[in-house]
Amino acid sequence: MSALLLGLHRPGSTLLHRLPAGAKLLLLAAASILIAVVRGPASAWVAVAVAIGLLAWAGADPRTTVRSLRGLMIVLVVLGVFQVWQAGWALAFERVGDLLAMVLLATVVTTTTPVDDMVDALVRALRPLRPLGVNPEAVALAFSLMLRAIPAVAEIAEEARQAAVARGLERSPRARLTPLVIRVVARARLTGEALHARGLADD
């Protein structure tokens, strides 16, 4: 998934922007459960249409959103072909539509909500679980690192692709995957060392 898709907050004054971050996360979770529970390709693609409408309402740039979905589209095509082979057209359309709808709804949340607001909402939601041994700040830190890591990994993947193209190896999976894996692992190690140096990984 592209770095453009996740974390691209666009300030605005719509109702979607004014809703508290916690409420939006709860609505996203409820919508995802509903999409997964309701069966049939028609309901899946109705959910996709609703998500597209919400994106337009949130003021998301259409060209940026479409461009950022290119990687996801490849995954959806592969998934769709596999599902057609395994279970038929109806189930393939349903599962592809479900996944696309969930991603688009998540994009609505990231478009209308700053990452810091989502992290604060997560900390508040987890505080009642502190007596059970849950550390809300540690969970929020992991959530924040995950959100920031996805665009970084996407950027590394694009740089690896461009390097492979420059060497005339654009069709070689090894030329893309080897530097990608090495750089992602190196980034993870550096992040871990930085956290440990600050005493954040001691627990």
CORWO-V842152 format. One record per residue. RES is the residue in one letter. NEAR is the number of other ideal C-beta (glycine too) atoms within 12 Angstrom. Layout:
# CORWO-V842152
res=RES near=NEAR
res=RES near=NEAR
This chain:
# CORWO-V842152
res=M near=34
res=S near=28
res=A near=25
res=L near=29
res=L near=33
res=L near=33
res=G near=31
res=L near=32
res=H near=27
res=R near=26
res=P near=16
res=G near=20
res=S near=13
res=T near=20
res=L near=16
res=L near=33
res=H near=25
res=R near=16
res=L near=24
res=P near=22
res=A near=29
res=G near=22
res=A near=22
res=K near=32
res=L near=29
res=L near=19
res=L near=24
res=L near=32
res=A near=21
res=A near=16
res=A near=30
res=S near=24
res=I near=16
res=L near=21
res=I near=32
res=A near=20
res=V near=14
res=V near=20
res=R near=17
res=G near=18
res=P near=26
res=A near=16
res=S near=23
res=A near=33
res=W near=25
res=V near=21
res=A near=34
res=V near=31
res=A near=19
res=V near=24
res=A near=36
res=I near=26
res=G near=18
res=L near=32
res=L near=36
res=A near=22
res=W near=20
res=A near=34
res=G near=22
res=A near=34
res=D near=18
res=P near=14
res=R near=11
res=T near=20
res=T near=32
res=V near=20
res=R near=20
res=S near=31
res=L near=30
res=R near=21
res=G near=25
res=L near=28
res=M near=22
res=I near=14
res=V near=19
res=L near=29
res=V near=19
res=V near=17
res=L near=25
res=G near=29
res=V near=17
res=F near=17
res=Q near=24
res=V near=19
res=W near=13
res=Q near=13
res=A near=18
res=G near=15
res=W near=16
res=A near=20
res=L near=22
res=A near=25
res=F near=27
res=E near=31
res=R near=31
res=V near=32
res=G near=35
res=D near=37
res=L near=33
res=L near=34
res=A near=37
res=M near=30
res=V near=35
res=L near=40
res=L near=36
res=A near=34
res=T near=40
res=V near=41
res=V near=42
res=T near=36
res=T near=36
res=T near=37
res=T near=38
res=P near=24
res=V near=27
res=D near=18
res=D near=28
res=M near=32
res=V near=30
res=D near=23
res=A near=29
res=L near=33
res=V near=27
res=R near=22
res=A near=24
res=L near=25
res=R near=18
res=P near=11
res=L near=16
res=R near=16
res=P near=10
res=L near=10
res=G near=11
res=V near=19
res=N near=21
res=P near=24
res=E near=20
res=A near=23
res=V near=24
res=A near=27
res=L near=24
res=A near=24
res=F near=25
res=S near=26
res=L near=25
res=M near=22
res=L near=31
res=R near=22
res=A near=24
res=I near=28
res=P near=24
res=A near=26
res=V near=29
res=A near=26
res=E near=24
res=I near=27
res=A near=25
res=E near=26
res=E near=20
res=A near=29
res=R near=25
res=Q near=18
res=A near=21
res=A near=23
res=V near=16
res=A near=12
res=R near=16
res=G near=10
res=L near=19
res=E near=16
res=R near=12
res=S near=17
res=P near=15
res=R near=16
res=A near=20
res=R near=25
res=L near=18
res=T near=17
res=P near=25
res=L near=27
res=V near=18
res=I near=16
res=R near=23
res=V near=24
res=V near=16
res=A near=17
res=R near=21
res=A near=20
res=R near=14
res=L near=16
res=T near=25
res=G near=18
res=E near=14
res=A near=16
res=L near=20
res=H near=14
res=A near=12
res=R near=12
res=G near=9
res=L near=20
res=A near=17
res=D near=10
res=D near=13
